Amino acid sequence: MGKTALALAVAHQADDLFPDGRVFLTLRDDTGAPLDPAAALTLLLHRCGVPGPLPEDLDGLRRTLDRLTPGRRMLFVLDDAADAEQARHLLPTTPGSTALLTCRRTPALPVTRAHLLDVPAPAQARRLLLAASGRDGEDDGPDGACAAVVEACGRLPSAVRALAGRLAVRPHWSVASLAARLSGEHARLAELRSAQPGLDAALRAGYDESGAPLKRAFRLLGLLPAGPFTTADAAALFGTPEPAAEAVLESLVEARLLRAEPLGGYRLHVLWRLLAGELLTAEEPPGEAARAVGRLADALAAEARRADGPPHAAEWFADRRTALVSALGRAHAAGLWARTVRLADVLTAPLEAHAAWDDWERAHTLALDAAERSGDLGAQSRLLCSLGDLAWQRRRTDAARGLYRRALRAADGADARPERDRALTGLAELSLDASAVTEAARLIGQVLDAEPADPRDHYEARRVRALLALETEGPAAAEPHFERCLALAARLGDRRREAYAARWLRHVRGGLPLPDWTETRPGVWRLRAAA
């Protein structure tokens, strides 16, 4: 995260404080392997100008350093320390001299102050990109191409500088063209490796120095989408209890492979997440990734069922939507058909309530494919109904009608009454939209002749029946149906549906004429068809 650059800048600014010398020493060799303490101490003494042959043993080298520093004010900049054992032999112990130590993990040393570096703020990262590429003045703001470039590499300073170098030597490239090259996750690491040949070594350093359990955990975290995740998510992936998962996550934080979020949870830096995905494919035993996805899908489905209902369901879904949709996609890719369908089922209501149309279509199309592959006719009917509802909301009435009819056939094939009721309700609503009131009455009558057992299904059928009565018989005929809707919504604890029924009851009890714009579903308004 720019450790070396910051340490050198501090050492430069501290020139007056250390008149007897400032010495920089990298504590790794050309391959990135840590120097052993004796080799590091020998190099340090040579850098300090100690003449003549030096002792070969560590104790003798240490005594030589202790004779060098008394009465002097020196600063040792010790870069990229591997651990406390390596670093402790190099620290001055006499007053007036000190060391500035950079490392990936905070060593167990008696340090005066530890400063954890983060990536620069977005505006700072954009300025670095443009200044290092010689394109000052081209910043197009937080939503422009400059922002896309620096966010694609997670604002990692070394990567930003490397990309700036690409722009500097390719004046015919625009910042926008570079952003386009980095937009796809699969090609991003390859592009960055071309720009920064040492990228792999920098990214892999903490991973390569970790033990097998931490390596496995890091790889499995590559299954998660970008953004924060919870200890429960990690526990599901790892197949461990949450306390054990938390201990592993904290070890990954210490290894600088993971970031702990200030408000709770954890996050993989974008480049480390891409690396984890690569390593998962290359190193994880066959089948383990699919088993981890299955555990995560089960955990998220259970979490969604617990969160279904007031008072915090909407807030919970806003926080967890990306994780849920991503897990569904992973489950489908792994061939976990039942789990894909299960996640889609728990996503249906919140996706509709939040009008998350793109995620809704993507998730339920994948789940429908899973249901077809597994031969689950009941699930096919549910998912076809859901996609029909989405097409209806988008005013694609022909597509909605085709989906509802397919849902009805699947429900009949499965002899599934709830799914049949949903399909008939959808077809009835389409008929009502088209002012085909006789057909609407016939279809919704089939549903309500024997009231649906599921209160949600009953609510939807009763809502269509209320709108039909309002259209054909008047407010007084619609009132008892809206009253039933209100009671069903209260039973469900669904405030959105409850508020919808209450609004309509105020309207019909007030004797007001049917408005040109009708709230046909909660929060969905339609212009009435001409009579």
C-alpha positions in Angstrom: 0.0 0.0 0.0 2.9 2.4 -0.7 4.9 1.4 2.5 8.3 1.9 1.0 7.5 5.2 -0.7 6.0 6.6 2.6 9.0 5.4 4.6 11.5 7.1 2.2 9.5 10.3 2.2 9.5 10.4 6.0 13.2 9.7 6.1 13.9 12.5 3.7 11.8 15.0 5.7 13.6 13.9 8.9 17.0 14.8 7.5 17.8 17.4 10.2 16.9 15.0 13.0 19.5 12.4 12.1 22.7 14.2 11.1 24.9 11.1 11.4 23.1 9.2 8.7 20.0 7.7 7.3 20.4 4.2 6.0 18.0 2.3 3.8 18.0 -1.5 3.7 15.6 -3.9 1.9 15.2 -7.1 4.0 14.5 -9.4 1.1 16.6 -10.7 -1.7 15.9 -10.3 -5.5 13.5 -13.3 -5.4 11.5 -11.8 -2.5 12.8 -14.3 0.0 13.6 -12.9 3.5 17.3 -12.2 4.3 18.5 -14.2 7.3 19.3 -11.9 10.3 23.1 -12.3 9.9 23.0 -11.4 6.2 20.8 -8.5 6.8 23.0 -7.2 9.7 26.1 -7.6 7.5 24.5 -5.5 4.8 23.4 -2.9 7.3 26.9 -2.5 8.7 28.3 -2.1 5.3 25.7 0.5 4.4 26.8 2.4 7.6 30.3 2.5 6.3 31.9 0.0 8.9 35.3 -0.8 7.4 37.3 -4.0 7.4 36.2 -7.6 7.7 33.1 -8.2 9.8 32.3 -11.1 12.2 30.6 -14.1 10.7 28.4 -14.9 13.7 25.2 -13.1 14.6 26.3 -12.1 18.1 29.5 -10.6 16.8 27.6 -8.6 14.2 25.2 -7.4 16.8 28.1 -6.2 19.1 29.6 -4.3 16.1 26.3 -2.5 15.6 26.1 -1.7 19.3 29.6 -0.1 19.1 28.5 2.0 16.1 25.5 3.9 17.4 26.4 5.3 20.8 26.7 9.1 20.7 25.2 9.2 17.2 21.8 10.1 15.8 21.0 7.7 13.0 17.9 6.5 11.2 17.6 2.9 9.8 14.9 2.5 7.2 14.3 -1.3 7.3 12.0 -2.2 4.4 9.7 -5.2 4.1 10.6 -7.1 7.3 9.5 -10.7 7.3 9.0 -11.2 11.0 10.1 -10.1 14.5 13.1 -12.5 14.6 14.6 -10.9 11.5 13.9 -7.3 12.5 14.9 -7.4 16.2 18.6 -7.9 15.5 18.7 -4.7 13.4 17.2 -2.3 15.8 19.4 0.3 17.4 19.3 0.3 21.2 21.1 3.6 22.1 19.5 7.0 22.6 19.3 9.2 19.6 19.0 6.5 17.0 15.9 4.8 15.8 14.5 2.6 13.1 11.6 3.0 10.7 10.3 -0.5 9.9 7.9 -1.5 7.1 6.3 -4.9 7.0 3.3 -6.8 5.8 2.5 -8.0 9.3 2.9 -6.1 12.5 5.8 -7.8 14.3 5.9 -8.7 18.0 8.4 -5.9 18.8 8.5 -3.1 21.4 7.6 -0.5 18.8 6.9 3.2 19.7 4.1 3.5 17.2 2.5 1.3 14.5 0.8 2.9 11.6 -1.5 0.8 9.3 -1.6 2.0 5.8 -4.7 2.1 3.7 -5.1 2.9 0.0 -5.4 6.6 -0.9 -8.8 8.3 -1.1 -10.4 8.3 -4.6 -9.5 11.8 -5.4 -5.9 11.3 -4.3 -5.6 8.1 -6.4 -6.9 10.0 -9.5 -4.4 12.7 -8.9 -1.6 10.2 -8.7 -2.7 8.5 -11.9 -2.8 11.8 -13.9 0.4 13.3 -12.4 2.4 10.1 -13.0 1.1 9.8 -16.6 1.7 13.5 -17.4 -2.0 14.1 -17.9 -2.7 16.7 -15.2 -6.0 18.4 -15.7 -7.9 15.4 -17.3 -9.7 14.4 -14.1 -13.3 13.7 -15.1 -14.6 13.3 -11.6 -15.8 10.5 -9.3 -17.9 8.8 -12.0 -15.5 9.2 -15.0 -12.8 7.1 -16.7 -10.1 8.2 -14.2 -12.2 6.8 -11.3 -12.9 3.6 -13.2 -9.1 3.0 -13.8 -8.1 3.6 -10.1 -11.0 1.6 -8.8 -10.2 -1.3 -11.1 -6.9 -1.8 -9.3 -8.4 -1.0 -5.9 -6.4 2.3 -5.7 -3.3 0.3 -4.9 -0.5 3.0 -5.3 2.0 0.7 -7.1 -0.7 -0.5 -9.5 -1.9 3.1 -10.1 1.7 4.2 -10.9 2.2 1.2 -13.2 -1.0 2.0 -15.1 0.1 5.6 -15.3 3.3 4.4 -16.9 1.2 2.6 -19.5 -0.5 5.9 -20.3 2.7 7.9 -20.4 4.4 5.7 -23.0 1.1 5.3 -25.1 0.0 8.9 -25.7 -2.5 7.5 -28.3 -4.4 5.7 -25.4 -7.1 7.7 -23.6 -7.9 7.1 -20.0 -11.3 5.9 -21.1 -9.7 3.2 -23.4 -7.5 2.0 -20.4 -10.7 1.9 -18.3 -12.3 -0.3 -20.9 -9.4 -2.7 -20.9 -9.7 -3.1 -17.2 -13.4 -3.4 -17.0 -13.6 -7.2 -17.3 -12.5 -9.1 -14.2 -11.2 -12.0 -16.1 -8.7 -9.9 -18.1 -7.9 -7.4 -15.4 -5.1 -9.2 -13.7 -3.4 -10.0 -17.0 -3.5 -6.3 -18.0 -2.1 -5.3 -14.6 0.6 -7.9 -14.9 1.7 -6.4 -18.2 1.8 -3.0 -16.6 3.6 -4.1 -13.4 5.8 -7.2 -13.8 6.3 -7.5 -10.1 2.6 -7.5 -9.3 2.3 -11.3 -8.7 5.2 -11.3 -6.2 3.6 -8.3 -4.3 0.2 -9.9 -4.2 1.3 -13.4 -3.4 3.8 -12.5 -0.7 1.4 -12.7 2.3 -0.2 -15.8 0.8 3.1 -17.7 0.2 4.2 -17.0 3.7 1.0 -18.4 5.2 0.3 -21.9 6.4 -2.0 -24.4 4.6 -5.1 -23.5 6.6 -4.8 -19.8 5.9 -4.1 -20.5 2.2 -7.2 -22.6 1.9 -9.3 -20.0 3.7 -8.0 -17.2 1.4 -8.8 -19.2 -1.7 -12.3 -20.0 -0.6 -13.0 -16.3 0.1 -12.5 -15.8 -3.7 -16.0 -17.3 -4.1 -17.5 -14.1 -2.5 -18.5 -11.1 -4.5 -16.8 -7.7 -4.2 -17.7 -5.8 -1.0 -17.9 -6.6 2.7 -18.9 -10.0 4.0 -19.7 -11.4 7.5 -18.0 -13.9 9.7 -21.1 -16.1 9.1 -20.4 -16.1 5.3 -16.8 -17.1 5.9 -17.9 -19.8 8.4 -20.2 -21.3 5.8 -17.4 -21.3 3.2 -14.9 -22.8 5.5 -17.3 -25.3 7.0 -16.4 -24.3 10.6 -18.2 -22.7 13.6 -18.2 -18.9 13.6 -15.6 -18.5 16.4 -13.1 -20.7 14.5 -13.8 -18.7 11.3 -13.3 -15.4 13.0 -9.9 -16.6 14.3 -8.9 -17.5 10.7 -10.1 -14.2 9.4 -8.2 -12.2 12.0 -5.0 -14.2 11.0 -5.7 -13.2 7.4 -6.0 -9.6 8.5 -2.6 -9.8 10.3 -1.1 -11.2 7.0 -2.5 -8.2 5.2 -4.5 -10.5 2.9 -7.8 -9.2 4.3 -9.2 -5.9 5.7 -11.4 -5.6 8.8 -14.2 -3.1 8.2 -14.6 -0.3 10.7 -18.3 -1.0 11.2 -17.9 -4.8 11.3 -17.3 -7.5 8.7 -14.4 -8.0 6.4 -13.4 -7.2 2.8 -10.9 -8.5 0.3 -9.1 -5.9 -1.7 -10.2 -6.1 -5.3 -6.9 -7.5 -6.6 -6.5 -10.0 -3.8 -10.1 -11.2 -4.5 -9.1 -11.8 -8.1 -6.0 -13.6 -7.0 -8.0 -15.7 -4.6 -10.3 -16.7 -7.5 -7.3 -17.7 -9.7 -5.7 -19.7 -6.8 -9.0 -21.4 -6.1 -9.1 -22.7 -9.7 -5.5 -23.7 -9.7 -5.0 -25.2 -6.3 -8.2 -26.2 -4.6 -9.0 -29.9 -4.7 -11.8 -30.9 -7.1 -15.2 -30.6 -5.6 -14.2 -28.5 -2.6 -15.3 -25.2 -4.2 -18.7 -26.7 -5.1 -19.1 -28.0 -1.5 -18.2 -24.5 -0.1 -20.7 -22.9 -2.4 -23.4 -25.3 -1.3 -22.7 -24.5 2.4 -22.8 -20.7 1.6 -26.1 -21.1 -0.3 -27.7 -23.0 2.5 -26.6 -20.4 5.1 -27.8 -17.5 3.0 -31.2 -19.1 2.4 -31.6 -19.7 6.1 -30.6 -16.2 6.8 -33.1 -14.9 4.3 -35.9 -16.9 5.8 -35.1 -15.5 9.3 -35.1 -11.9 7.9 -38.4 -12.3 6.1 -40.7 -9.7 7.6 -40.6 -6.6 9.7 -39.0 -4.6 11.1 -35.7 -4.8 9.3 -36.3 -7.0 6.2 -35.8 -4.1 3.7 -32.6 -2.9 5.3 -31.3 -6.4 5.6 -31.9 -7.1 1.9 -30.2 -3.9 0.8 -27.1 -5.0 2.7 -27.2 -8.6 1.5 -28.6 -8.5 -2.0 -25.3 -8.7 -3.8 -24.2 -11.7 -1.7 -27.5 -13.5 -2.3 -27.5 -13.0 -6.1 -23.9 -13.9 -6.4 -24.3 -17.1 -4.3 -27.2 -18.1 -6.6 -25.0 -17.6 -9.7 -22.2 -19.6 -8.1 -24.7 -22.4 -7.1 -26.0 -22.6 -10.7 -22.4 -22.7 -12.1 -21.6 -25.5 -9.7 -24.6 -27.5 -10.8 -26.3 -27.3 -7.5 -29.8 -27.2 -8.9 -31.9 -27.5 -5.7 -29.9 -24.9 -3.9 -30.2 -22.5 -6.9 -34.0 -22.9 -6.8 -34.1 -22.5 -3.0 -32.2 -19.2 -3.2 -34.4 -17.9 -5.9 -37.5 -18.7 -3.9 -36.3 -16.7 -0.9 -35.3 -13.8 -3.3 -38.6 -13.5 -5.1 -40.4 -11.2 -2.6 -37.6 -8.8 -1.8 -36.5 -8.5 -5.5 -40.0 -7.5 -6.4 -40.4 -5.2 -3.4 -37.2 -3.4 -4.3 -38.0 -3.3 -8.1 -34.5 -4.9 -8.6 -35.5 -5.9 -12.2 -32.1 -6.9 -13.6 -31.2 -9.0 -10.6 -34.7 -10.5 -10.6 -34.5 -11.5 -14.2 -30.9 -12.9 -14.0 -31.5 -14.9 -10.8 -34.8 -16.4 -11.8 -33.7 -17.2 -15.3 -30.8 -19.2 -13.8 -33.1 -20.8 -11.3 -35.6 -21.8 -14.0 -32.8 -23.5 -15.9 -31.9 -25.3 -12.7 -35.5 -26.4 -12.1 -35.8 -27.7 -15.7 -32.5 -29.6 -15.4 -33.7 -31.2 -12.2 -37.2 -31.9 -13.6 -38.9 -30.0 -10.7 -42.2 -29.0 -12.3 -43.5 -27.2 -9.2 -40.3 -25.0 -9.0 -40.6 -24.4 -12.8 -44.1 -23.1 -12.3 -43.2 -20.8 -9.4 -40.3 -19.4 -11.3 -42.3 -18.9 -14.5 -44.9 -17.0 -12.5 -42.2 -14.8 -11.0 -40.8 -14.1 -14.4 -44.3 -13.4 -15.6 -44.8 -10.9 -12.8 -41.5 -9.2 -13.9 -42.7 -9.0 -17.5 -46.0 -7.6 -16.3 -44.2 -4.9 -14.4 -42.2 -4.0 -17.5 -45.4 -3.8 -19.5 -44.4 -6.8 -21.7 -47.9 -8.2 -21.6 -47.5 -10.8 -24.4 -44.4 -12.2 -22.7 -46.1 -12.2 -19.3 -49.1 -14.1 -20.7 -46.8 -16.7 -22.3 -44.9 -17.2 -19.0 -48.1 -17.5 -16.9 -49.5 -20.1 -19.4 -46.3 -22.1 -19.2 -46.5 -21.8 -15.4 -50.1 -23.1 -15.5 -49.1 -26.2 -17.6 -46.1 -26.9 -15.2 -48.4 -26.6 -12.2 -50.9 -29.0 -13.7 -48.1 -31.4 -14.5 -47.0 -31.3 -10.9 -50.5 -31.3 -9.5 -49.4 -28.2 -7.5 -52.4 -26.2 -6.3 -50.5 -23.1 -5.0 -48.5 -22.8 -8.2 -51.7 -23.2 -10.2 -53.4 -20.4 -8.2 -50.5 -18.0 -8.8 -50.5 -18.7 -12.6 -54.3 -18.2 -12.8 -54.1 -14.9 -10.7 -51.5 -13.6 -13.1 -53.6 -14.4 -16.1 -56.7 -12.9 -14.5 -54.8 -9.7 -13.9 -53.7 -9.5 -17.5 -57.3 -10.0 -18.6 -58.4 -7.2 -16.2 -55.7 -4.9 -17.6 -57.1 -5.5 -21.1 -60.7 -4.8 -19.9 -61.6 -8.5 -20.6 -63.6 -8.5 -17.3 -65.6 -11.7 -18.1 -62.4 -13.7 -18.6 -60.8 -12.1 -15.5 -63.8 -13.1 -13.4 -63.7 -16.7 -14.7 -60.0 -17.1 -14.0 -59.9 -15.5 -10.5 -63.1 -17.4 -9.6 -61.2 -20.6 -10.1 -58.7 -19.5 -7.5 -61.1 -18.2 -4.9 -63.7 -21.0 -5.1 -61.4 -22.7 -2.7 -59.4 -20.1 -0.9 -55.6 -20.5 -1.2 -53.9 -21.8 1.9 -50.9 -19.5 1.5 -51.8 -16.0 2.8 -49.6 -14.3 0.2 -51.3 -16.2 -2.6 -54.7 -15.4 -1.0 -53.8 -11.8 -0.8 -52.8 -11.5 -4.4 -56.0 -13.3 -5.6 -58.2 -11.2 -3.4 -56.4 -8.0 -4.6 -57.3 -8.9 -8.2 -60.8 -9.7 -7.2 -61.2 -6.3 -5.5 -59.9 -4.4 -8.5 -62.3 -6.4 -10.7 -65.3 -5.6 -8.4 -64.2 -1.9 -8.4 -64.2 -2.0 -12.2 -67.5 -3.8 -12.8 -69.6 -3.3 -9.7 -68.4 -0.2 -7.8 -66.7 0.7 -4.5 -69.3 -1.0 -2.3 -68.6 -4.4 -3.9 -64.9 -3.9 -3.7 -64.8 -2.9 0.0 -65.1 -6.4 1.5 -62.3 -7.7 -0.8 -60.0 -4.9 0.3 -60.9 -5.6 3.9 -59.8 -9.2 3.4 -56.6 -7.9 1.9 -56.0 -5.8 4.9 -56.5 -8.7 7.3 -54.2 -11.0 5.3 -51.4 -8.3 5.1 -51.7 -7.8 8.9 -51.4 -11.6 9.4 -48.3 -11.6 7.2 -46.8 -8.6 9.0 -46.3 -7.0 5.5 -46.6 -3.3 5.9 -46.3 -2.6 2.2 -49.3 -4.7 1.4 -51.1 -3.5 4.4 -50.7 0.2 3.4 -51.9 -0.6 -0.1 -55.1 -2.2 1.2 -55.6 0.7 3.6 -55.2 3.3 0.8 -57.8 1.6 -1.3 -60.2 1.2 1.6 -60.0 5.0 2.3 -60.8 5.5 -1.4 -63.8 3.2 -1.7 -65.3 4.2 1.7 -65.1 7.8 0.6 -67.3 7.1 -2.4 -64.7 8.6 -4.7 -64.8 7.8 -8.5 -62.3 5.3 -9.9 -59.2 7.4 -10.8 -57.6 7.4 -14.2 -54.4 6.2 -12.6 -54.9 3.0 -10.6 -52.6 1.5 -8.0 -52.9 -2.0 -9.2 -50.1 -3.5 -7.0 -48.4 -1.9 -4.0 -46.4 1.0 -5.5 -47.3 0.1 -9.1 -49.6 2.5 -10.9 -51.3 1.9 -14.3 -53.4 4.1 -16.5 -56.8 2.6 -16.8 -57.7 1.2 -20.2 -60.4 3.1 -22.1 -63.8 1.6 -21.7 
